[in-house]
Amino acid sequence: MVTTNESETKETESGKKGFNIHEKVGKLGNDIDALAKKTGDEASKLAKNINGEIKNLAEEIKSIDVKDEVKSITGRVEKLVDATGDGAKKLASDIKTDVKKLVDKIEAPLLKKK
């Protein structure tokens, strides 16, 4: 019985971790959209927060090397600070797509373990 409880606890923890990742990605998507509409100091501060969250997201799973993807995404977030109009909207959309791909790459090994 103890083993069963431990298994259930591990599954629950895994489920929570997966949920947190999706919650974070949703928030990141909203922040990226907001960044596309901001300028100046507000945009710089928001970009700094977004990049921090992306780095934290990647660091949660240490067994996967996602350094290149993170560097690419954070670099484009910095470009988004200076972008405006349709260019900003397009760049924001591309960044959100890449964040989703990053999450898929992080989650793939987790799903195989279950």
Backbone torsions as a table, in degrees:
resi	resn	phi	psi	omega
1	MET	NA	-37.5	-179.9
2	VAL	-62.3	-41.2	179.0
3	THR	-60.4	-42.1	178.7
4	THR	-60.7	-45.3	179.4
5	ASN	-62.5	-40.0	178.5
6	GLU	-64.6	-40.6	178.4
7	SER	-62.8	-43.6	179.6
8	GLU	-63.0	-39.1	179.1
9	THR	-63.9	-43.4	179.4
10	LYS	-63.9	-42.0	178.9
11	GLU	-64.1	-40.4	178.8
12	THR	-64.1	-42.6	179.0
13	GLU	-63.9	-41.0	178.1
14	SER	-63.0	-43.0	178.7
15	GLY	-61.5	-42.5	178.9
16	LYS	-64.1	-41.9	-179.4
17	LYS	-62.3	-44.7	177.9
18	GLY	-60.8	-42.2	179.6
19	PHE	-63.7	-42.8	179.5
20	ASN	-61.8	-38.7	179.3
21	ILE	-62.5	-45.6	-179.6
22	HIS	-66.6	-36.9	177.3
23	GLU	-63.7	-43.7	179.3
24	LYS	-64.8	-40.4	179.3
25	VAL	-64.1	-40.7	177.1
26	GLY	-60.8	-43.5	178.3
27	LYS	-66.0	-41.8	177.7
28	LEU	-60.1	-42.3	178.5
29	GLY	-59.1	-44.5	178.1
30	ASN	-64.0	-41.7	179.4
31	ASP	-65.3	-39.4	179.3
32	ILE	-65.2	-41.7	175.9
33	ASP	-61.7	-41.8	179.3
34	ALA	-64.9	-38.5	-179.9
35	LEU	-62.4	-36.2	179.6
36	ALA	-62.3	-20.2	-178.2
37	LYS	-102.1	-8.7	-176.5
38	LYS	-95.1	162.4	175.7
39	THR	-140.4	166.6	172.8
40	GLY	62.0	-140.6	-176.1
41	ASP	-62.5	-37.5	178.1
42	GLU	-59.6	-44.3	179.9
43	ALA	-64.5	-42.1	-179.7
44	SER	-63.0	-43.8	179.7
45	LYS	-65.0	-43.9	-180.0
46	LEU	-65.1	-40.5	177.9
47	ALA	-61.9	-40.2	178.9
48	LYS	-62.7	-42.7	178.5
49	ASN	-65.9	-42.6	179.3
50	ILE	-61.4	-48.1	-179.6
51	ASN	-61.5	-38.5	177.1
52	GLY	-62.5	-43.1	179.4
53	GLU	-65.3	-39.8	179.0
54	ILE	-64.0	-43.1	178.5
55	LYS	-64.6	-41.7	178.1
56	ASN	-63.1	-41.2	178.9
57	LEU	-59.3	-44.9	179.8
58	ALA	-68.3	-33.3	-178.2
59	GLU	-75.8	-19.1	179.7
60	GLU	-59.6	-34.2	178.8
61	ILE	-112.0	100.1	-173.8
62	LYS	-81.0	-14.5	-175.6
63	SER	-80.4	-7.3	-177.5
64	ILE	-113.0	133.0	177.8
65	ASP	-90.1	105.8	-178.2
66	VAL	-122.3	21.2	-175.2
67	LYS	-58.2	-44.1	-178.6
68	ASP	-64.2	-42.5	179.4
69	GLU	-63.4	-43.9	-179.6
70	VAL	-62.7	-43.7	179.8
71	LYS	-61.7	-41.8	179.1
72	SER	-63.7	-46.4	-178.6
73	ILE	-65.4	-47.3	-177.6
74	THR	-65.5	-32.8	176.8
75	GLY	-65.2	-39.9	178.9
76	ARG	-73.6	-28.5	174.0
77	VAL	-63.2	-40.0	177.8
78	GLU	-63.6	-38.0	177.3
79	LYS	-66.6	-33.3	-179.1
80	LEU	-64.5	-27.8	178.4
81	VAL	-57.3	-39.0	-176.8
82	ASP	-93.6	-8.6	-177.7
83	ALA	-81.4	153.8	177.9
84	THR	-139.5	165.2	173.3
85	GLY	60.5	-141.9	-177.7
86	ASP	-64.2	-33.6	177.3
87	GLY	-61.3	-40.2	178.9
88	ALA	-67.2	-41.5	179.8
89	LYS	-63.2	-42.8	179.8
90	LYS	-64.9	-45.1	179.6
91	LEU	-63.8	-41.0	177.7
92	ALA	-61.1	-42.4	178.7
93	SER	-63.4	-42.9	178.3
94	ASP	-63.1	-41.2	-179.7
95	ILE	-64.5	-44.2	179.6
96	LYS	-61.8	-39.2	177.4
97	THR	-61.9	-43.3	179.8
98	ASP	-68.3	-34.0	176.3
99	VAL	-64.7	-41.7	178.0
100	LYS	-63.1	-40.3	177.4
101	LYS	-63.4	-39.1	178.4
102	LEU	-62.3	-44.0	179.1
103	VAL	-64.2	-41.3	177.3
104	ASP	-60.2	-39.6	179.7
105	LYS	-67.3	-36.0	178.6
106	ILE	-71.3	-41.1	-175.9
107	GLU	-76.2	-27.9	-175.5
108	ALA	-53.0	-50.1	178.6
109	PRO	-65.7	-31.0	178.9
110	LEU	-66.1	-40.0	-179.7
111	LEU	-68.7	-33.5	178.6
112	LYS	-67.6	-32.7	-179.5
113	LYS	-68.3	-29.1	-177.4
114	LYS	-72.6	NA	NA
